[in-house]
Amino acid sequence: MSSLPTQADIDEEIAAIAAARTADNGTRLDYPPYRSTILRHPARPPVPVDPEGVELWAPVFGPRDVAADEADLTVQHAGEPIGERIVLTGRVVDGGGRPVAHQLVEVWQANAAGRYRHQRDQHPAPHDPNFTGHGRCITGADGSYRFVTVRPGPYPWRNHVNAWRPAHIHFSLFGTDFTQRLVTQMYFPGDPLFARDPIFQSVTDPKARERLIAAYDHDLNTPEWSLGYRWDIVLTGTHRTPIEDEA
């Protein structure tokens, strides 16, 4: 018999935390329904290092290093990937709505069947030989980014019995220095798994969770080819996008 909690157990824990919600509305570092959170952040105080010394060993990114076709995840192989093609665009802005230009944005995701191109992903969904699942671009002068990809599928994980992640795309932003990396996840509207997902629910403020969900934008559709979604990333201020290392 499995020693893992059931979905009903996790639902009960999520509901109890929501009912006792305090002023702590950020992303919880330790969120009991998400069993491995205690293993996913440092348990000891940080060790001071010389940031200039670190950056001497770090990559240097810029427009010369990022090709335009890296933002199209559907053209990286000889054939086309299987799945629902989507265009995903938005702006990276600060808390005052000012654009963050020339920002490196990276994405990675599962394929349409919900499987990552990674050796640790061994769940029995098919690999797509024409989809690797990662891309990058540099934001424009207005802070805009744009990716072409396929909508990822949900996938199982072993947090508890019958645990499934909502469909999502991971985003990474590097800021002005390599040491300023921010990581977050973008979700799709109307997903029935939201209420049952401890990772999504670890953002305890409902309004903050809404900021992780892209909006369907019919005007972004390409007729007979793809659907469009819009998602802005706010880096600072009271309406900032939740990030994974936020206390």
C-alpha positions as CSV (number, residue, x, y, z in Angstrom):
1,M,0.0,0.0,0.0
2,S,1.3,3.5,-0.9
3,S,2.6,5.6,2.0
4,L,1.8,8.8,-0.1
5,P,-1.1,11.0,0.9
6,T,-4.2,11.0,-1.3
7,Q,-5.5,13.9,-3.2
8,A,-8.2,14.3,-0.6
9,D,-5.5,14.6,2.1
10,I,-3.7,17.3,0.1
11,D,-7.0,19.2,-0.6
12,E,-7.7,19.2,3.1
13,E,-4.3,20.7,3.9
14,I,-4.6,23.3,1.2
15,A,-8.1,24.3,2.5
16,A,-6.8,24.6,6.1
17,I,-3.9,26.8,5.1
18,A,-6.3,29.0,3.0
19,A,-8.7,29.3,5.9
20,A,-5.9,30.4,8.3
21,R,-4.3,32.8,5.8
22,T,-2.4,35.7,7.4
23,A,-0.6,38.7,6.0
24,D,1.9,36.3,4.5
25,N,0.7,36.4,0.9
26,G,3.9,35.6,-0.9
27,T,5.1,32.3,-2.2
28,R,5.8,30.0,0.8
29,L,9.2,28.5,1.0
30,D,7.8,25.8,3.2
31,Y,4.3,24.7,2.1
32,P,3.4,21.4,3.7
33,P,1.0,20.2,0.9
34,Y,4.0,20.6,-1.5
35,R,6.0,17.8,0.2
36,S,9.5,18.6,-1.1
37,T,9.5,22.4,-0.4
38,I,11.7,21.8,2.6
39,L,14.3,20.3,0.3
40,R,14.1,23.0,-2.4
41,H,15.7,26.0,-0.7
42,P,18.8,26.6,1.5
43,A,18.5,25.6,5.2
44,R,21.5,27.7,6.2
45,P,22.3,31.4,6.0
46,P,23.9,32.6,2.7
47,V,27.6,32.9,2.4
48,P,28.8,36.3,1.2
49,V,30.8,36.3,-2.0
50,D,32.3,38.9,-4.2
51,P,29.7,39.5,-6.9
52,E,32.3,40.9,-9.4
53,G,34.3,37.7,-8.9
54,V,31.2,35.5,-9.6
55,E,30.3,37.4,-12.7
56,L,33.8,37.0,-14.2
57,W,33.0,33.3,-14.5
58,A,29.4,33.8,-15.7
59,P,28.2,33.9,-19.3
60,V,27.6,37.2,-21.0
61,F,24.3,37.5,-22.8
62,G,23.2,40.0,-25.4
63,P,21.5,40.3,-28.8
64,R,24.5,38.9,-30.6
65,D,24.3,35.7,-28.6
66,V,20.5,35.0,-29.1
67,A,19.3,34.2,-32.5
68,A,15.8,35.2,-33.6
69,D,14.6,31.7,-34.3
70,E,15.4,30.6,-30.8
71,A,12.0,32.1,-29.8
72,D,10.2,29.7,-32.1
73,L,10.1,26.3,-30.4
74,T,8.3,24.7,-33.4
75,V,11.1,25.1,-35.9
76,Q,14.0,23.6,-34.0
77,H,13.9,20.2,-35.7
78,A,13.3,18.7,-39.1
79,G,9.6,18.2,-38.6
80,E,6.8,20.0,-36.8
81,P,6.0,19.1,-33.2
82,I,2.6,17.6,-32.4
83,G,0.1,19.7,-30.5
84,E,-1.8,22.9,-30.3
85,R,0.3,25.7,-31.7
86,I,0.2,28.9,-29.7
87,V,1.8,32.3,-29.7
88,L,2.7,33.6,-26.3
89,T,3.6,37.3,-25.9
90,G,3.7,40.1,-23.3
91,R,5.8,42.7,-21.7
92,V,8.4,42.7,-19.0
93,V,7.9,45.9,-16.9
94,D,8.8,47.3,-13.5
95,G,6.4,48.3,-10.8
96,G,5.6,51.6,-12.5
97,G,4.8,50.0,-15.8
98,R,8.1,51.1,-17.4
99,P,9.5,48.6,-19.9
100,V,12.5,46.4,-19.1
101,A,14.4,46.4,-22.4
102,H,17.1,44.1,-23.6
103,Q,16.2,41.5,-21.0
104,L,17.1,37.8,-21.6
105,V,13.9,35.7,-21.3
106,E,14.2,31.9,-21.3
107,V,11.3,29.4,-21.3
108,W,11.2,25.6,-20.9
109,Q,8.2,23.3,-20.9
110,A,6.8,19.8,-21.4
111,N,5.5,18.7,-24.8
112,A,1.9,18.3,-25.7
113,A,1.7,14.9,-24.0
114,G,3.1,16.4,-20.8
115,R,6.6,15.0,-21.0
116,Y,9.9,16.9,-20.7
117,R,12.9,16.1,-22.8
118,H,14.9,15.2,-19.7
119,Q,16.3,11.9,-18.5
120,R,14.7,12.3,-15.1
121,D,11.2,12.4,-16.7
122,Q,10.3,8.8,-17.0
123,H,6.5,8.8,-16.9
124,P,5.0,6.8,-19.8
125,A,4.0,9.6,-22.1
126,P,5.5,9.8,-25.6
127,H,8.5,11.9,-26.5
128,D,8.1,14.2,-29.5
129,P,11.2,13.9,-31.7
130,N,10.4,17.4,-33.1
131,F,10.1,19.2,-29.8
132,T,12.9,20.0,-27.3
133,G,10.8,22.4,-25.2
134,H,13.1,25.3,-24.6
135,G,13.6,28.7,-26.1
136,R,14.9,32.2,-25.4
137,C,14.7,35.8,-26.7
138,I,15.7,39.4,-25.8
139,T,13.0,41.9,-24.9
140,G,12.5,44.8,-27.2
141,A,12.6,48.5,-26.5
142,D,9.1,48.3,-25.2
143,G,9.8,45.4,-22.9
144,S,8.0,42.9,-25.2
145,Y,8.8,39.3,-25.8
146,R,7.2,36.7,-28.1
147,F,7.4,32.9,-28.3
148,V,5.9,30.4,-30.7
149,T,5.4,27.0,-29.2
150,V,2.8,24.2,-28.5
151,R,0.6,24.2,-25.5
152,P,2.1,21.8,-22.9
153,G,0.1,19.0,-21.5
154,P,-0.5,18.3,-17.7
155,Y,1.7,15.6,-16.2
156,P,1.8,13.4,-13.1
157,W,4.3,14.0,-10.2
158,R,4.8,12.0,-7.1
159,N,3.9,14.5,-4.4
160,H,0.8,12.4,-3.6
161,V,-1.4,9.7,-5.1
162,N,-2.9,10.8,-8.4
163,A,-1.0,14.2,-8.4
164,W,-1.1,16.1,-11.6
165,R,0.5,19.5,-12.5
166,P,-1.6,22.0,-14.4
167,A,-0.2,22.8,-17.9
168,H,2.4,25.5,-17.5
169,I,5.5,27.1,-19.0
170,H,8.6,28.0,-16.9
171,F,10.1,31.5,-17.4
172,S,13.5,32.7,-16.4
173,L,14.7,36.3,-16.5
174,F,18.3,37.2,-15.9
175,G,18.1,40.9,-15.1
176,T,21.2,43.0,-15.7
177,D,23.6,40.6,-14.1
178,F,23.9,36.8,-14.2
179,T,23.3,36.7,-10.4
180,Q,19.9,38.4,-10.7
181,R,18.0,35.4,-12.2
182,L,14.3,35.2,-11.4
183,V,12.2,32.1,-12.2
184,T,8.5,31.7,-12.3
185,Q,5.7,29.7,-14.0
186,M,2.9,30.8,-16.4
187,Y,-0.4,28.9,-16.5
188,F,-3.4,28.8,-18.9
189,P,-6.8,30.1,-18.0
190,G,-9.6,27.8,-16.7
191,D,-7.4,24.8,-15.7
192,P,-9.4,22.4,-13.5
193,L,-6.2,21.4,-11.7
194,F,-5.5,24.8,-10.1
195,A,-7.3,24.0,-6.9
196,R,-5.6,20.7,-6.5
197,D,-2.1,21.7,-7.2
198,P,0.1,22.5,-4.1
199,I,2.7,24.3,-6.2
200,F,0.2,26.8,-7.6
201,Q,-1.6,27.0,-4.2
202,S,1.7,27.8,-2.4
203,V,1.2,31.3,-3.7
204,T,-1.3,32.0,-0.9
205,D,-2.7,35.3,-2.1
206,P,-5.5,34.6,-4.7
207,K,-4.9,37.8,-6.5
208,A,-1.2,37.0,-6.8
209,R,-2.1,33.5,-8.2
210,E,-4.2,35.2,-10.9
211,R,-1.1,37.1,-12.0
212,L,0.4,33.8,-13.0
213,I,-2.4,33.0,-15.5
214,A,-2.1,34.1,-19.1
215,A,-5.1,35.7,-20.9
216,Y,-6.4,34.3,-24.1
217,D,-6.2,37.0,-26.7
218,H,-8.2,36.4,-29.9
219,D,-6.5,39.2,-31.7
220,L,-3.2,37.3,-31.4
221,N,-4.5,34.3,-33.2
222,T,-3.1,33.4,-36.6
223,P,-6.1,32.2,-38.7
224,E,-6.0,28.5,-39.3
225,W,-2.6,28.2,-37.6
226,S,-2.4,29.1,-33.9
227,L,-4.1,30.6,-30.8
228,G,-2.7,33.5,-28.9
229,Y,-2.1,34.2,-25.2
230,R,-0.8,37.3,-23.5
231,W,1.1,37.4,-20.2
232,D,2.9,40.4,-18.7
233,I,5.7,40.0,-16.1
234,V,5.9,42.7,-13.4
235,L,9.3,42.7,-11.6
236,T,8.6,45.0,-8.7
237,G,5.9,46.7,-6.7
238,T,2.7,45.5,-5.1
239,H,1.5,43.9,-8.3
240,R,4.7,42.0,-9.1
241,T,4.6,38.5,-10.6
242,P,5.2,35.8,-8.0
243,I,8.6,34.2,-8.3
244,E,9.9,30.9,-7.1
245,D,12.4,32.2,-4.5
246,E,10.0,34.8,-3.0
247,A,9.6,34.4,0.8
